[in-house]
């Protein structure tokens, strides 16, 4: 055996017996999986938080349709409703409007809701949304969709359901409009 090989073997044995920095080396082995676990938990928490916020904002904004306030105010539009939903999720900033899709449809009875072809899980088509808030006592189905960007690379395959690195979140509210008057309210005397 050559002197260089002998010295290399001695150096490797000394390295193997050394105990300084062992904790740092052990942490280096588990740091990657630990960080992925932490980021995965945070990502999942953000998805749940966003889903809950979308559901709450949709229900609150849909109240203006249910009571007839939106229809009688002259501001009944898909953009106006989307703005009302985004106002309730103001922490998202300007990205809300570009990632939010609204679909509002009117039905003859509650039974026909289940026969709607758009009710399928992944059948959302942003070019096939509707705006029909209905009139007094109409049955209305309000659906909002929000395209949420997934940030954690390895967990994205489990959470992505639309496009590249996106999770399509959905909120639904079905109700019968209140029997409000189609007439604009007139001033009451005091």
C-alpha positions in Angstrom: 0.0 0.0 0.0 1.4 3.4 -0.9 2.1 6.1 1.7 -0.7 8.3 0.2 -3.3 5.6 0.5 -2.2 4.8 4.1 -2.5 8.5 5.0 -5.9 8.6 3.4 -7.1 5.6 5.4 -5.8 7.1 8.7 -7.5 10.4 7.9 -10.8 8.6 7.2 -10.5 6.7 10.5 -9.8 9.9 12.4 -12.8 11.5 10.7 -15.0 8.6 11.6 -14.0 8.7 15.3 -14.4 12.5 15.6 -17.5 13.6 17.6 -17.3 17.4 17.3 -20.2 18.6 15.1 -22.1 15.3 15.2 -25.3 17.1 16.2 -25.0 19.5 13.3 -24.5 16.6 10.9 -27.5 14.8 12.3 -29.6 17.9 12.0 -28.5 18.3 8.4 -29.9 14.9 7.7 -33.3 15.8 9.1 -33.5 19.5 8.2 -34.8 19.0 4.7 -37.7 16.7 5.6 -38.5 18.8 8.7 -38.6 22.0 6.7 -40.8 20.4 4.1 -43.2 19.2 6.8 -43.4 22.7 8.4 -43.9 24.4 5.0 -46.5 21.7 4.1 -48.5 22.3 7.3 -48.4 26.1 6.7 -49.5 25.6 3.0 -52.4 23.4 4.1 -53.4 25.9 6.8 -53.4 28.7 4.2 -55.6 26.7 1.9 -58.1 25.9 4.7 -58.0 29.6 5.8 -58.6 30.8 2.3 -61.4 28.3 1.8 -63.2 29.4 5.0 -62.7 33.1 4.0 -64.2 32.5 0.6 -67.2 30.6 2.0 -67.9 33.4 4.5 -67.4 36.2 2.0 -69.7 34.4 -0.5 -72.5 33.9 2.1 -72.3 37.5 3.2 -72.3 38.9 -0.3 -75.1 36.6 -1.4 -77.3 38.1 1.3 -77.6 41.2 -1.0 -79.1 39.0 -3.7 -81.3 37.1 -1.3 -82.9 40.2 0.1 -83.2 41.9 -3.3 -80.9 44.7 -2.4 -78.6 44.1 -5.3 -81.4 43.7 -7.9 -83.3 46.9 -6.8 -80.2 49.1 -6.3 -79.3 49.0 -10.0 -75.9 47.7 -9.2 -76.7 44.0 -10.0 -73.8 42.8 -12.0 -71.3 40.0 -11.9 -68.5 42.5 -11.4 -70.4 44.2 -8.6 -70.9 40.9 -6.8 -67.3 39.9 -7.3 -66.3 43.2 -5.8 -68.6 42.6 -2.8 -66.9 39.2 -2.2 -63.4 40.7 -2.6 -64.3 43.5 -0.2 -64.9 40.9 2.5 -61.5 39.4 1.8 -59.6 42.7 1.5 -56.4 41.1 3.0 -55.9 39.5 -0.4 -55.3 42.9 -2.0 -55.7 43.5 -5.8 -55.1 39.8 -6.7 -58.6 38.9 -5.5 -60.4 40.3 -8.5 -58.2 38.6 -11.1 -58.4 35.2 -9.3 -62.1 35.2 -8.4 -64.9 33.8 -10.7 -68.6 34.2 -10.0 -71.5 32.0 -11.2 -75.0 32.9 -10.2 -77.9 30.9 -11.6 -81.7 30.9 -11.1 -83.8 27.6 -11.0 -87.4 26.7 -11.0 -87.2 24.4 -8.0 -84.6 22.9 -5.6 -84.8 19.5 -7.4 -83.3 21.0 -10.6 -80.2 22.1 -8.7 -78.9 18.5 -8.6 -79.4 18.1 -12.3 -77.3 21.1 -13.2 -74.3 19.9 -15.3 -72.1 22.6 -13.7 -72.6 20.8 -10.3 -69.8 18.3 -11.1 -66.6 18.6 -9.1 -64.1 19.6 -11.8 -66.5 20.9 -14.4 -65.7 24.6 -13.8 -65.2 26.6 -17.0 -64.4 30.2 -16.5 -65.8 31.1 -19.9 -69.2 29.4 -19.0 -70.2 31.3 -15.9 -73.6 32.9 -15.6 -75.1 36.0 -13.9 -78.8 35.5 -13.1 -79.7 36.7 -9.6 -83.4 36.2 -10.2 -86.4 38.1 -8.8 -88.6 37.8 -5.7 -89.1 34.2 -4.5 -86.7 32.7 -7.2 -84.4 29.9 -6.3 -80.8 31.0 -6.7 -77.5 29.1 -6.6 -74.4 31.3 -6.0 -71.0 29.8 -6.6 -67.7 31.5 -6.3 -64.4 30.0 -7.4 -61.0 31.3 -6.4 -57.7 30.2 -8.0 -55.2 29.9 -5.1 -51.4 29.7 -5.9 -49.7 26.7 -4.2 -46.1 27.6 -3.1 -44.6 24.4 -1.5 -43.2 22.4 -4.4 -43.5 18.8 -3.1 -47.0 19.2 -1.6 -48.4 20.9 -4.8 -49.0 17.5 -6.4 -51.4 16.6 -3.5 -53.2 20.0 -3.5 -53.3 21.1 -7.1 -56.6 20.6 -8.9 -56.6 23.1 -11.6 -53.8 24.2 -13.9 -50.2 24.6 -12.9 -49.6 25.0 -9.2 -53.1 26.2 -8.5 -55.9 25.0 -6.2 -59.4 25.9 -7.3 -61.4 26.7 -4.1 -65.2 26.7 -4.3 -67.9 28.2 -2.2 -71.6 27.6 -2.7 -74.8 29.2 -1.4 -78.3 28.1 -2.4 -81.4 29.9 -1.3 -84.8 31.2 -2.2 -84.9 35.0 -2.7 -87.1 36.8 -0.2 -90.4 38.2 -1.6 -89.0 41.7 -2.0 -90.7 44.3 -4.2 -89.3 44.9 -7.7 -90.2 48.6 -7.3 -87.5 50.9 -6.1 -88.3 52.1 -2.5 -89.9 55.5 -2.2 -89.1 58.0 0.5 -91.2 57.8 3.7 -92.5 60.9 5.3 -91.7 61.8 8.9 
